[in-house]
Amino acid sequence: MDASFAKPGDGNRRIVVAMSGGVDSSVTAALLVDAGWEVIGITLQLYDHGRAVGRPGSCCAGQDIHDARRVADHLGIAHYVLDYEARFRSGVIDDFADAYLAGETPIPCVRCNQRIKFRDLLETAQGLGAAALATGHYVERRDGPAGAALYRGADAARDQSYFLFATTRSQLEYLRFPLGALGKEETRAAARRVGLAVAEKRDSQDICFVPNGSYADVLRRLRPQAQEPGEIVDEAGRVLGRHRGIAGFTVGQRRGLGIASSEPLHVIRLEPARARVVVGPKSALFGREVRLHEVNWLGDEALPVEGREVTVKLRSAMAPAAARIDLAADGTGLALLDAAYPGPAPGQACVFYDGERVLGGGWISR
């Protein structure tokens, strides 16, 4: 656990823990209780409770709320369930649907952290008089000369820093991540030691509001216009087939195109205004320039930043790649990779690193 926050001092001993009902947030609460904090657990109901029940394995489902309450009872801490359904719908689900209609590939988990957990829930924690808000993310927060800084989790296989790039400096000052120095098996071992019923609970896999990973089904329900048919064309504009909505495609996609070809074809561009999917060889995906918007900067130097050497990740599972970044004060930026990379997808994130430290990131523009 973060050594700087392992034991409370003589000041405020109250801390709020975001409890999803999974093993990570449950162990977070248990570690803080053991360290002497007055822990308050808060679970968020993010979408219709009736729809959530019966969908195990998804974050914040009905069973998860029950599991969080059981853990809180076991630890002897206060526990509250807050209805954030309307906020989640407007801040995350609608954004997800609109992004797909615009030909982008969104990351709703980043928006949830940015707009729900680290904004609305953080304000709730402050309203309860808590000294901090703790979550079960596998990242590290360290105090530095310029204030709190964000670092990758110690376990590279569990590191979640990519999804927290939009966390602001002021939010980071208030947040704590007790699991940052642990691996998953260490977390499960800690759960077993204190007798938590969720010690062997499986991790959530799907986006919480996308049952069975079927984005298309969700989009058809939320945005019927997502079913507008159109053409699948090559780079020269020759029609190769038809599709039933561009929301079913993402840049870089190879499988499920529904067209016959003598060579493997990939989606290289989406043209929502014309309802067209443009395909081509994999070589057409490669590029070095990545244009950004809504940049969040966590480095020590002030914006603008020019020619800063960093490593970047354009997808969460990507190995960091060397790049130089130019960032403007208006939140736009450019990342120039040392080597071409296939398929930077609009709507995904480009996250900046200096070694293990997270310097922020931005959303990839069309």
C-alpha positions in Angstrom: 0.0 0.0 0.0 1.1 3.6 -0.6 3.5 4.1 2.3 2.7 7.8 2.6 -0.9 7.0 3.4 -0.6 3.7 5.2 -1.4 5.0 8.6 -3.4 8.1 9.5 -1.8 10.9 11.5 -3.5 13.0 14.2 -5.7 14.8 11.6 -8.7 13.7 9.6 -8.9 9.8 9.7 -11.9 9.5 7.4 -11.5 8.1 3.9 -14.1 7.0 1.3 -13.5 3.9 -0.7 -15.2 3.3 -4.1 -16.5 -0.2 -3.7 -17.5 -2.0 -6.8 -18.1 -5.4 -5.2 -14.9 -6.9 -6.7 -11.8 -8.2 -4.9 -9.7 -5.1 -5.7 -11.9 -2.5 -4.1 -12.8 -4.8 -1.3 -9.1 -5.4 -0.4 -8.5 -1.6 -0.7 -11.1 -1.1 2.0 -9.7 -3.9 4.2 -6.1 -2.5 4.0 -7.3 0.9 5.1 -9.4 -0.5 8.0 -6.3 -2.4 9.1 -4.2 0.7 8.9 -6.6 2.6 11.3 -8.7 4.6 8.9 -12.4 5.4 9.4 -13.5 3.9 6.1 -16.8 4.7 4.4 -17.6 2.4 1.5 -19.6 3.8 -1.4 -21.0 1.7 -4.3 -22.5 3.4 -7.4 -25.6 2.1 -9.1 -24.8 3.2 -12.6 -27.6 1.8 -14.7 -31.0 0.1 -14.2 -30.8 -2.3 -11.3 -33.2 -4.8 -12.9 -31.2 -5.1 -16.1 -28.0 -5.5 -14.0 -29.2 -8.5 -12.0 -28.3 -11.8 -13.7 -25.3 -10.4 -15.6 -22.4 -11.6 -13.4 -18.9 -10.5 -14.3 -19.8 -6.9 -15.2 -18.8 -4.0 -13.1 -21.5 -2.5 -10.8 -24.1 -5.1 -11.6 -26.8 -6.0 -9.0 -24.8 -8.9 -7.6 -21.8 -6.6 -7.2 -23.8 -4.2 -5.1 -24.8 -7.1 -2.8 -21.2 -8.3 -2.6 -19.9 -4.8 -1.7 -22.5 -4.7 1.1 -21.4 -8.1 2.4 -17.7 -7.0 2.5 -18.6 -3.8 4.3 -20.6 -5.7 6.9 -17.6 -8.1 7.3 -15.2 -5.2 7.8 -17.6 -3.3 10.1 -17.7 -0.2 8.0 -20.4 2.2 6.8 -21.6 1.5 3.3 -23.9 3.5 1.0 -25.3 2.8 -2.4 -25.7 6.0 -4.5 -27.9 6.3 -7.6 -25.7 7.8 -10.3 -27.7 6.3 -13.1 -28.7 9.7 -14.7 -25.1 11.0 -14.5 -23.7 7.8 -15.9 -26.2 7.9 -18.8 -25.4 11.4 -19.8 -21.6 11.4 -19.1 -20.7 7.9 -20.3 -23.3 5.9 -22.2 -24.5 8.8 -24.4 -20.9 9.7 -25.1 -20.1 6.1 -26.0 -23.0 5.9 -28.5 -22.4 9.3 -30.1 -18.7 8.5 -30.5 -19.5 5.3 -32.5 -21.9 7.2 -34.7 -19.1 9.7 -35.4 -16.8 6.9 -36.6 -14.7 6.8 -33.4 -13.8 4.0 -31.1 -14.5 5.2 -27.5 -13.1 4.1 -24.2 -16.0 4.4 -21.8 -13.9 3.3 -18.8 -11.8 6.5 -19.1 -14.9 8.7 -19.3 -16.3 6.9 -16.2 -13.2 7.7 -14.2 -13.0 11.2 -15.6 -16.7 12.2 -15.2 -18.2 9.9 -12.6 -15.6 8.5 -10.1 -13.0 11.2 -10.0 -15.4 14.1 -10.4 -18.9 13.4 -9.0 -17.9 10.7 -6.5 -14.8 12.7 -5.4 -17.1 15.7 -4.7 -19.3 13.4 -2.6 -16.3 12.2 -0.6 -15.3 15.8 0.1 -18.9 16.5 1.1 -18.6 13.7 3.7 -15.6 15.4 5.2 -13.2 12.6 4.0 -9.5 13.3 3.8 -9.2 11.3 0.5 -11.0 9.0 -1.9 -9.4 5.6 -2.5 -9.9 3.2 -5.3 -8.7 -0.3 -6.3 -6.8 0.8 -9.4 -3.4 -0.7 -10.0 -1.5 2.6 -10.3 0.8 4.4 -7.9 0.6 8.0 -6.6 3.7 9.6 -5.3 4.4 13.0 -3.9 7.0 15.0 -5.8 8.4 18.5 -5.8 5.5 19.8 -7.9 2.9 17.8 -6.0 1.2 14.5 -6.5 2.4 12.4 -9.5 1.0 9.4 -11.2 3.0 6.2 -11.9 2.4 2.8 -13.5 1.3 0.0 -11.2 4.2 -2.2 -10.0 2.6 -5.2 -11.8 2.9 -4.5 -15.5 0.3 -7.1 -16.3 -2.3 -5.3 -14.1 -1.2 -1.7 -14.7 -4.2 0.6 -15.3 -2.5 3.9 -15.9 -3.7 4.1 -19.5 -7.2 4.4 -18.3 -6.4 7.2 -15.8 -4.6 9.6 -18.1 -7.4 12.2 -17.8 -7.0 12.4 -14.0 -6.2 16.0 -13.2 -3.5 17.3 -10.8 -6.1 18.5 -8.3 -7.9 15.2 -8.4 -4.6 13.3 -7.9 -3.9 15.3 -4.8 -7.0 13.9 -3.2 -6.9 10.3 -4.6 -5.2 7.3 -3.1 -4.4 3.9 -4.7 -3.4 1.4 -2.0 -3.0 -1.5 -4.5 -0.4 0.2 -6.7 2.5 -1.8 -5.4 0.7 -5.1 -5.4 0.1 -7.8 -8.0 -3.3 -9.5 -8.5 -2.3 -12.7 -6.7 -1.0 -10.6 -3.7 -4.4 -8.9 -3.7 -6.3 -12.2 -3.6 -4.0 -13.5 -0.9 -4.8 -10.4 1.2 -8.5 -11.1 0.6 -8.1 -14.6 1.8 -6.2 -13.6 4.9 -9.0 -11.3 6.1 -11.8 -13.8 5.1 -13.4 -11.8 2.3 -16.1 -13.7 0.5 -15.0 -12.2 -2.9 -11.4 -13.4 -2.7 -11.9 -15.7 -5.7 -14.4 -13.6 -7.6 -13.5 -13.3 -11.2 -12.7 -9.9 -12.7 -15.2 -8.1 -14.8 -14.4 -8.5 -18.6 -17.1 -6.6 -20.5 -17.9 -2.9 -20.4 -20.5 -2.8 -17.7 -23.4 -1.6 -19.8 -22.6 -3.8 -22.8 -23.9 -7.3 -22.2 -21.9 -10.1 -23.7 -19.6 -7.6 -25.4 -22.2 -6.8 -28.1 -21.7 -3.2 -28.9 -23.9 -3.3 -31.9 -26.9 -4.4 -29.9 -26.5 -1.5 -27.5 -26.0 1.0 -30.2 -29.1 -0.2 -32.1 -31.1 0.4 -28.9 -29.6 3.7 -28.0 -29.2 5.1 -31.5 -31.4 3.5 -34.1 -29.7 5.5 -36.9 -26.6 3.4 -36.2 -28.2 0.8 -38.5 -28.0 3.0 -41.5 -26.6 0.9 -44.3 -23.8 2.0 -46.6 -20.9 1.0 -48.8 -17.6 -0.7 -48.1 -15.1 0.7 -50.5 -11.4 0.4 -51.2 -9.0 3.4 -51.2 -9.9 4.2 -54.8 -13.6 4.3 -54.0 -14.5 1.0 -55.7 -17.5 -0.6 -54.0 -16.6 -4.0 -52.5 -19.7 -4.6 -50.5 -22.3 -3.2 -48.2 -22.6 -2.9 -44.4 -25.5 -2.4 -41.9 -24.0 0.5 -40.0 -20.5 2.0 -39.5 -20.9 1.6 -35.7 -20.1 -2.1 -36.2 -16.6 -1.2 -37.4 -13.4 0.2 -36.0 -10.1 1.3 -37.5 -7.7 -1.6 -37.9 -10.5 -4.3 -37.9 -9.8 -7.3 -40.2 -12.4 -9.9 -39.3 -16.1 -9.7 -39.9 -16.0 -7.3 -42.8 -18.3 -9.4 -44.9 -16.5 -9.0 -48.2 -14.4 -11.4 -50.3 -10.9 -10.5 -51.2 -7.7 -12.2 -52.4 -5.7 -10.4 -49.8 -6.4 -9.5 -46.1 -8.1 -6.2 -45.8 -8.4 -3.9 -42.8 -10.6 -0.9 -42.0 -8.4 2.1 -42.6 -11.0 4.9 -42.3 -14.6 5.5 -41.4 -16.6 8.2 -43.2 -19.7 8.7 -41.1 -21.1 11.6 -43.2 -21.2 9.3 -46.2 -21.9 6.1 -44.2 -18.8 4.5 -45.8 -16.3 2.0 -44.5 -12.9 2.4 -46.3 -10.7 -0.7 -46.4 -7.2 -1.5 -47.6 -4.0 -3.4 -46.9 -2.4 -3.3 -43.5 0.3 -1.1 -44.8 -2.2 1.7 -45.3 -2.8 1.8 -41.5 0.7 2.8 -40.6 1.5 6.3 -39.6 3.8 8.4 -37.3 1.7 11.5 -36.7 -1.1 11.3 -34.0 -3.2 14.4 -33.6 -4.8 15.0 -30.2 -7.5 17.0 -28.4 -8.6 17.3 -24.8 -5.0 16.9 -23.7 -4.5 16.5 -19.9 -0.9 17.3 -18.8 0.6 16.0 -15.6 4.2 16.9 -16.2 6.1 19.3 -14.0 6.7 21.9 -16.7 3.9 24.3 -17.8 2.2 24.2 -21.2 3.0 24.7 -24.0 5.4 21.8 -24.4 7.5 21.5 -27.5 9.6 18.6 -28.6 9.4 16.7 -25.3 10.8 13.2 -25.7 8.4 10.5 -24.1 7.1 7.1 -24.7 3.5 6.7 -25.6 0.8 4.0 -25.7 -2.0 4.3 -28.3 -3.8 1.3 -26.8 -3.8 -0.1 -23.3 -2.1 -3.4 -24.3 0.5 -1.7 -26.6 4.2 -1.7 -25.6 5.4 1.9 -25.0 6.8 3.5 -28.1 9.3 6.3 -28.4 7.8 9.6 -29.5 8.1 13.4 -29.3 5.1 15.5 -28.3 4.1 19.1 -28.9 1.3 20.3 -26.7 -0.5 23.6 -26.9 -2.2 25.6 -24.1 -5.6 25.1 -25.7 -5.6 21.3 -25.1 -4.5 20.2 -28.6 -1.4 18.4 -29.4 0.7 16.2 -31.7 2.6 13.0 -31.0 5.3 12.1 -33.5 6.3 8.5 -33.1 9.9 7.5 -33.9 8.5 4.5 -35.9 5.3 4.1 -37.8 2.5 2.4 -35.9 -0.6 0.7 -37.4 -4.0 2.1 -36.9 -4.2 5.0 -34.4 -8.0 4.9 -34.0 -9.9 8.2 -33.5 -11.6 8.1 -30.1 -8.8 6.1 -28.4 -6.2 7.7 -26.2 -2.5 8.5 -26.6 -1.0 8.3 -23.1 2.4 9.9 -22.4 5.1 8.3 -20.1 8.5 9.3 -18.8 9.8 5.9 -17.7 7.2 4.7 -15.1 5.7 8.1 -14.6 2.4 9.1 -16.4 2.7 12.5 -17.9 -0.9 12.6 -19.1 -2.4 12.1 -22.5 -5.0 13.1 -25.0 -7.8 11.8 -27.2 -6.8 10.8 -30.7 -8.5 13.1 -33.3 -10.0 12.1 -36.6 
